[in-house]
Amino acid sequence: MNFSHITSDLFIGTTPHKKDYDTLRDLGVRLVLNMRFERMPHHDPHPTPIERLWLPTFDTPLIPIPIKPLIRGAKAALETIQSGGKVFAHCAYGAHRGVTMGACVLIAQGMNPLEAMALIKSKRPQADPDAYYIRPRILKFAEVWNT
């Protein structure tokens, strides 16, 4: 599993496999936000599994990431963080959809969207929140969230 520690309560990375849930648990992760359309989250075999929220979205310029699942994920992340847990947002490569969700979590926590994107890029070199079809979705989320 490839991941980056963005803030004290947010990680962004690639799809975790069953064996990776112990690592996530050790990091304090209590919510996994899966942005992959093509793959449901792997089951956490632990007796007290980490909560998983599947928000299936596409990573294509032709089909923009819908705002509704971003809001749903941000709300779930805020609840988890406010109760002392940490959040892991992911997609296939940890560059677009997981990054979008991670930026939305930061925005929901009160961060400016441009600062959120810059922070993620500084902590995760492969992140590309400035992709021409990703950046507008992050900015649109911020607009909707802050109204």
C-alpha contacts under 8 A as a table, 3 or more apart, distances in Angstrom:
res1	aa1	res2	aa2	distance
1	M	13	G	7.42
1	M	14	T	6.09
1	M	15	T	6.78
1	M	16	P	5.70
1	M	17	H	7.47
1	M	20	D	6.78
2	N	13	G	5.48
2	N	14	T	5.48
3	F	11	F	6.60
3	F	12	I	5.50
3	F	13	G	3.83
3	F	14	T	6.31
3	F	94	G	7.56
4	S	11	F	5.57
4	S	12	I	5.43
4	S	13	G	6.11
4	S	123	K	6.47
4	S	124	R	5.75
5	H	8	S	7.37
5	H	10	L	6.42
5	H	11	F	4.66
5	H	12	I	6.83
5	H	123	K	6.96
6	I	9	D	7.78
6	I	10	L	5.51
6	I	11	F	5.43
6	I	12	I	6.98
6	I	119	L	7.33
6	I	120	I	6.18
6	I	123	K	5.79
6	I	124	R	7.63
7	T	10	L	5.10
7	T	11	F	7.11
8	S	86	K	7.77
9	D	29	V	7.99
9	D	81	I	6.68
9	D	85	G	7.09
9	D	86	K	4.41
9	D	87	V	6.10
10	L	86	K	5.91
10	L	87	V	4.99
10	L	88	F	6.00
10	L	89	A	7.69
10	L	102	G	7.32
11	F	86	K	7.88
11	F	87	V	6.18
11	F	88	F	4.65
11	F	89	A	6.31
11	F	102	G	7.76
12	I	88	F	5.62
12	I	89	A	4.87
12	I	90	H	5.64
12	I	94	G	6.39
12	I	98	G	6.27
12	I	99	V	6.58
12	I	102	G	6.57
13	G	88	F	7.39
13	G	89	A	6.56
13	G	90	H	4.94
13	G	91	C	6.97
13	G	93	Y	6.95
13	G	94	G	4.43
13	G	95	A	7.90
13	G	98	G	6.90
14	T	90	H	5.23
14	T	91	C	5.52
14	T	92	A	5.27
14	T	93	Y	5.01
14	T	94	G	4.83
15	T	34	N	7.70
15	T	41	P	7.98
15	T	90	H	5.88
15	T	91	C	5.93
15	T	92	A	5.67
15	T	93	Y	7.56
16	P	19	K	7.84
16	P	20	D	5.51
16	P	21	Y	6.99
16	P	42	H	7.34
17	H	20	D	5.28
17	H	21	Y	7.07
17	H	42	H	6.02
18	K	21	Y	5.80
18	K	42	H	6.03
18	K	43	H	6.39
18	K	44	D	5.73
18	K	45	P	6.96
19	K	22	D	6.52
19	K	23	T	7.96
20	D	23	T	5.30
20	D	24	L	6.42
21	Y	24	L	4.93
21	Y	25	R	5.98
21	Y	44	D	6.17
21	Y	50	I	7.56
22	D	25	R	4.98
22	D	26	D	6.12
23	T	26	D	5.06
23	T	27	L	6.36
24	L	27	L	5.08
24	L	28	G	6.50
24	L	29	V	5.31
24	L	88	F	7.98
25	R	28	G	5.11
25	R	29	V	5.29
25	R	30	R	6.99
25	R	50	I	7.30
26	D	29	V	7.45
27	L	86	K	7.86
28	G	85	G	6.08
28	G	86	K	5.63
29	V	32	V	7.43
29	V	50	I	7.35
29	V	85	G	5.89
29	V	86	K	4.26
29	V	87	V	5.32
29	V	88	F	6.53
30	R	50	I	5.14
30	R	51	E	6.00
30	R	80	T	6.85
30	R	85	G	5.27
30	R	86	K	5.61
30	R	87	V	6.24
31	L	50	I	5.96
31	L	51	E	4.83
31	L	52	R	5.69
31	L	53	L	7.37
31	L	77	A	7.08
31	L	80	T	6.76
31	L	85	G	7.53
31	L	86	K	6.67
31	L	87	V	4.95
31	L	88	F	6.32
32	V	50	I	7.20
32	V	51	E	6.30
32	V	52	R	4.73
32	V	53	L	6.20
32	V	87	V	5.97
32	V	88	F	4.81
32	V	89	A	5.93
32	V	90	H	7.66
33	L	52	R	6.14
33	L	53	L	5.07
33	L	54	W	6.19
33	L	55	L	7.05
33	L	73	G	6.74
33	L	87	V	7.41
33	L	88	F	6.11
33	L	89	A	4.63
33	L	90	H	6.27
33	L	98	G	8.00
33	L	101	M	8.00
34	N	40	M	7.57
34	N	41	P	6.34
34	N	52	R	7.29
34	N	53	L	6.12
34	N	54	W	4.82
34	N	55	L	5.82
34	N	56	P	7.21
34	N	89	A	6.27
34	N	90	H	5.40
34	N	91	C	6.19
34	N	98	G	7.55
35	M	54	W	6.41
35	M	55	L	4.96
35	M	56	P	5.17
35	M	57	T	5.72
35	M	89	A	7.52
35	M	90	H	6.11
35	M	91	C	5.17
35	M	97	R	5.96
35	M	98	G	6.11
35	M	101	M	7.72
36	R	39	R	5.65
36	R	40	M	7.15
36	R	54	W	7.60
36	R	55	L	6.99
36	R	56	P	5.03
36	R	57	T	5.79
36	R	58	F	7.02
36	R	90	H	7.78
36	R	91	C	5.25
36	R	92	A	6.63
36	R	97	R	7.70
37	F	40	M	7.41
37	F	55	L	7.43
37	F	56	P	3.87
37	F	57	T	4.84
37	F	58	F	5.89
38	E	56	P	7.43
40	M	54	W	6.59
41	P	52	R	6.92
41	P	53	L	7.93
41	P	54	W	6.59
44	D	49	P	5.28
44	D	50	I	6.55
45	P	49	P	6.55
46	H	49	P	5.03
53	L	73	G	7.51
55	L	69	P	5.83
55	L	70	L	7.98
55	L	73	G	7.41
57	T	65	I	6.08
57	T	66	P	7.53
57	T	97	R	7.62
58	F	63	I	6.69
58	F	64	P	7.54
58	F	65	I	6.55
58	F	97	R	7.89
59	D	63	I	7.50
59	D	64	P	7.73
59	D	65	I	7.35
59	D	96	H	7.08
59	D	97	R	6.47
60	T	63	I	5.60
60	T	64	P	6.87
60	T	133	Y	7.60
61	P	64	P	6.25
61	P	132	Y	7.99
61	P	133	Y	5.32
64	P	133	Y	6.89
64	P	134	I	7.89
64	P	137	R	7.27
65	I	97	R	7.89
65	I	134	I	7.88
65	I	137	R	6.63
66	P	69	P	6.31
66	P	70	L	7.07
66	P	137	R	7.87
67	I	70	L	5.11
67	I	71	I	6.24
67	I	137	R	7.32
67	I	140	K	7.64
67	I	141	F	6.07
68	K	71	I	5.19
68	K	72	R	6.23
69	P	72	R	4.86
69	P	73	G	5.99
70	L	73	G	5.13
70	L	74	A	6.04
70	L	101	M	6.11
70	L	104	C	6.76
70	L	141	F	7.32
71	I	74	A	5.08
71	I	75	K	6.09
71	I	104	C	7.82
71	I	141	F	7.54
71	I	145	W	7.53
72	R	75	K	5.29
72	R	76	A	6.29
73	G	76	A	5.13
73	G	77	A	6.02
73	G	101	M	7.19
73	G	105	V	7.71
74	A	77	A	4.99
74	A	78	L	6.10
74	A	101	M	7.38
74	A	104	C	6.15
74	A	105	V	4.91
74	A	108	A	6.31
75	K	78	L	5.16
75	K	79	E	6.34
75	K	108	A	7.82
76	A	79	E	5.21
76	A	80	T	6.29
77	A	80	T	5.09
77	A	81	I	6.07
77	A	87	V	6.27
77	A	105	V	6.60
78	L	81	I	5.10
78	L	82	Q	5.89
78	L	105	V	7.30
78	L	108	A	7.40
78	L	109	Q	7.29
79	E	82	Q	5.20
79	E	83	S	6.25
80	T	83	S	5.24
80	T	84	G	6.53
80	T	85	G	5.12
80	T	86	K	6.63
80	T	87	V	7.26
81	I	84	G	5.11
81	I	85	G	4.80
81	I	86	K	5.64
81	I	87	V	7.23
82	Q	85	G	7.24
89	A	98	G	5.14
89	A	99	V	7.42
89	A	101	M	6.43
89	A	102	G	5.98
90	H	93	Y	7.78
90	H	94	G	5.67
90	H	97	R	7.16
90	H	98	G	4.15
90	H	99	V	7.42
91	C	94	G	5.27
91	C	95	A	7.60
91	C	96	H	7.43
91	C	97	R	5.67
91	C	98	G	4.82
93	Y	96	H	7.70
94	G	97	R	7.13
94	G	98	G	5.41
94	G	99	V	6.34
94	G	126	Q	7.46
94	G	127	A	6.62
95	A	98	G	6.59
95	A	99	V	5.78
95	A	126	Q	5.72
95	A	127	A	4.13
95	A	128	D	5.48
95	A	129	P	7.57
96	H	99	V	5.04
96	H	100	T	5.94
96	H	127	A	6.56
96	H	128	D	5.98
96	H	129	P	6.37
96	H	131	A	7.97
96	H	134	I	6.75
97	R	100	T	4.95
97	R	101	M	6.26
97	R	134	I	7.92
98	G	101	M	5.10
98	G	102	G	6.03
99	V	102	G	4.91
99	V	103	A	6.05
99	V	120	I	7.37
99	V	127	A	6.38
99	V	128	D	7.48
99	V	129	P	6.51
100	T	103	A	5.16
100	T	104	C	6.24
100	T	129	P	6.65
100	T	134	I	6.87
100	T	137	R	7.66
100	T	138	I	6.14
101	M	104	C	5.01
101	M	105	V	6.28
102	G	105	V	5.09
102	G	106	L	6.41
102	G	120	I	7.97
103	A	106	L	5.10
103	A	107	I	6.16
103	A	113	P	7.08
103	A	116	A	5.48
103	A	117	M	6.13
103	A	120	I	7.35
103	A	138	I	6.88
104	C	107	I	4.95
104	C	108	A	6.01
104	C	113	P	7.95
104	C	138	I	6.57
104	C	141	F	6.82
104	C	142	A	7.30
105	V	108	A	5.04
105	V	109	Q	6.30
106	L	109	Q	5.01
106	L	110	G	6.59
106	L	111	M	5.54
106	L	113	P	7.91
106	L	116	A	6.03
107	I	110	G	5.04
107	I	111	M	4.56
107	I	112	N	6.05
107	I	113	P	5.88
107	I	116	A	6.76
107	I	142	A	6.44
108	A	111	M	7.13
108	A	142	A	7.95
108	A	145	W	7.09
111	M	115	E	6.69
111	M	116	A	6.13
112	N	115	E	5.25
112	N	116	A	6.12
113	P	116	A	4.94
113	P	117	M	6.23
113	P	138	I	7.02
113	P	139	L	6.45
113	P	142	A	6.51
114	L	117	M	5.19
114	L	118	A	6.17
115	E	118	A	5.03
115	E	119	L	6.00
116	A	119	L	5.18
116	A	120	I	6.25
117	M	120	I	5.23
117	M	121	K	6.21
117	M	129	P	5.96
117	M	130	D	7.76
118	A	121	K	5.13
118	A	122	S	6.13
119	L	122	S	5.10
119	L	123	K	6.30
120	I	123	K	5.20
120	I	124	R	5.77
120	I	127	A	6.91
121	K	124	R	5.14
121	K	125	P	5.54
121	K	126	Q	7.43
121	K	127	A	5.51
121	K	128	D	6.99
121	K	129	P	7.48
122	S	125	P	6.35
124	R	127	A	5.48
128	D	131	A	5.70
128	D	134	I	7.98
129	P	134	I	5.78
129	P	135	R	5.48
129	P	138	I	8.00
130	D	134	I	6.39
130	D	135	R	4.99
131	A	134	I	5.16
131	A	135	R	5.95
132	Y	135	R	6.00
132	Y	136	P	7.14
133	Y	136	P	6.21
133	Y	137	R	7.12
134	I	137	R	5.38
134	I	138	I	6.56
135	R	138	I	5.20
135	R	139	L	6.25
136	P	139	L	5.04
136	P	140	K	5.91
137	R	140	K	4.94
137	R	141	F	6.04
138	I	141	F	5.11
138	I	142	A	6.33
139	L	142	A	5.08
139	L	143	E	6.27
140	K	143	E	5.01
140	K	144	V	6.19
141	F	144	V	5.16
141	F	145	W	5.82
142	A	145	W	5.07
142	A	146	N	5.91
143	E	146	N	5.44
143	E	147	T	6.41
144	V	147	T	5.46
